[in-house]
């Protein structure tokens, strides 16, 4: 799986997840995590057809509210229910600068 995702990343200009199952979510979150860590600077997006991803987006917002996810990282996730709007957001996307996750002691920076 990792080699397949690495190849997808190498060949793509960005990532759009359509409604899907566990495999879709696994691939989507790995690409989003790679962006979060600064391993790529490509847009990562959800096409939220008929509200399919509404519950997932609410969970991500809860992660921010409870301090498990930085607001800046949440803002990296592009979402729309309209493909043209989503592609426009992706064309305009500018990746944020990524700070270090671990300090010299190996502890997570807040």
C-alpha positions in Angstrom: 0.0 0.0 0.0 2.7 2.5 0.9 4.5 2.1 -2.5 1.1 2.7 -4.2 0.4 5.9 -2.3 4.0 7.1 -2.8 3.5 6.6 -6.5 0.1 8.4 -6.4 1.8 11.3 -4.6 4.7 11.4 -7.2 2.3 11.5 -10.1 -0.4 13.8 -8.8 -0.8 17.6 -8.5 -3.3 17.1 -5.6 -5.7 14.6 -4.0 -9.5 14.5 -4.1 -11.3 11.9 -2.1 -14.8 10.9 -3.4 -17.2 9.0 -1.1 -15.8 5.6 -0.3 -14.9 3.2 2.4 -12.0 2.3 4.7 -9.4 2.2 1.8 -10.5 5.7 0.6 -10.2 7.1 4.1 -6.8 5.4 4.7 -5.3 6.8 1.5 -6.9 10.3 2.1 -5.7 10.6 5.7 -2.2 9.5 4.7 -2.0 12.1 2.0 -3.3 14.7 4.4 -0.8 13.7 7.1 2.0 13.9 4.6 0.9 17.5 3.9 0.7 18.2 7.6 4.2 17.0 8.1 5.5 18.9 5.1 6.3 15.9 3.0 4.4 17.5 0.1 2.7 20.8 -0.6 -0.2 19.6 -2.7 -3.9 20.3 -2.0 -5.9 17.6 -0.3 -9.6 17.7 -0.7 -13.0 16.0 0.0 -15.8 16.1 -2.6 -18.6 16.1 -0.1 -21.4 14.6 -2.3 -24.8 14.8 -0.7 -23.2 15.5 2.7 -21.4 12.2 2.7 -18.4 13.6 4.7 -20.4 15.9 7.1 -19.9 13.6 10.1 -16.2 13.2 9.4 -15.8 17.0 9.1 -17.7 17.4 12.4 -15.2 14.9 14.0 -12.2 16.9 12.5 -13.7 20.1 14.0 -14.0 18.3 17.4 -10.3 17.4 17.1 -9.6 21.1 16.8 -12.0 22.1 19.6 -10.4 19.6 22.0 -6.8 20.5 21.1 -5.8 17.4 19.2 -5.4 19.2 15.9 -4.2 22.6 15.1 -6.6 25.0 13.4 -3.9 25.6 10.7 -3.9 21.9 9.9 -7.7 21.8 9.7 -7.6 24.7 7.2 -5.4 22.6 4.9 -8.4 20.3 4.2 -10.3 21.7 1.3 -14.0 20.7 1.0 -16.9 21.4 -1.4 -20.0 19.6 -2.7 -19.3 21.1 -6.1 -16.4 19.8 -8.3 -15.8 23.1 -10.1 -15.7 24.9 -6.8 -13.3 22.3 -5.3 -11.0 22.4 -8.3 -10.9 26.2 -8.0 -10.0 26.0 -4.3 -7.3 23.5 -5.2 -5.8 25.8 -7.9 -5.7 28.6 -5.4 -4.3 26.5 -2.6 -1.1 27.7 -0.9 0.5 25.2 1.5 1.2 26.6 5.0 4.7 26.6 6.4 5.1 23.6 8.6 6.7 24.0 12.1 8.6 21.3 13.8 6.4 18.7 15.5 9.0 17.5 18.0 11.4 19.5 20.1 15.0 18.5 21.0 13.8 16.4 23.9 11.6 14.4 21.5 8.4 15.9 23.0 5.5 17.1 20.9 5.5 20.9 20.5 2.1 22.6 21.2 
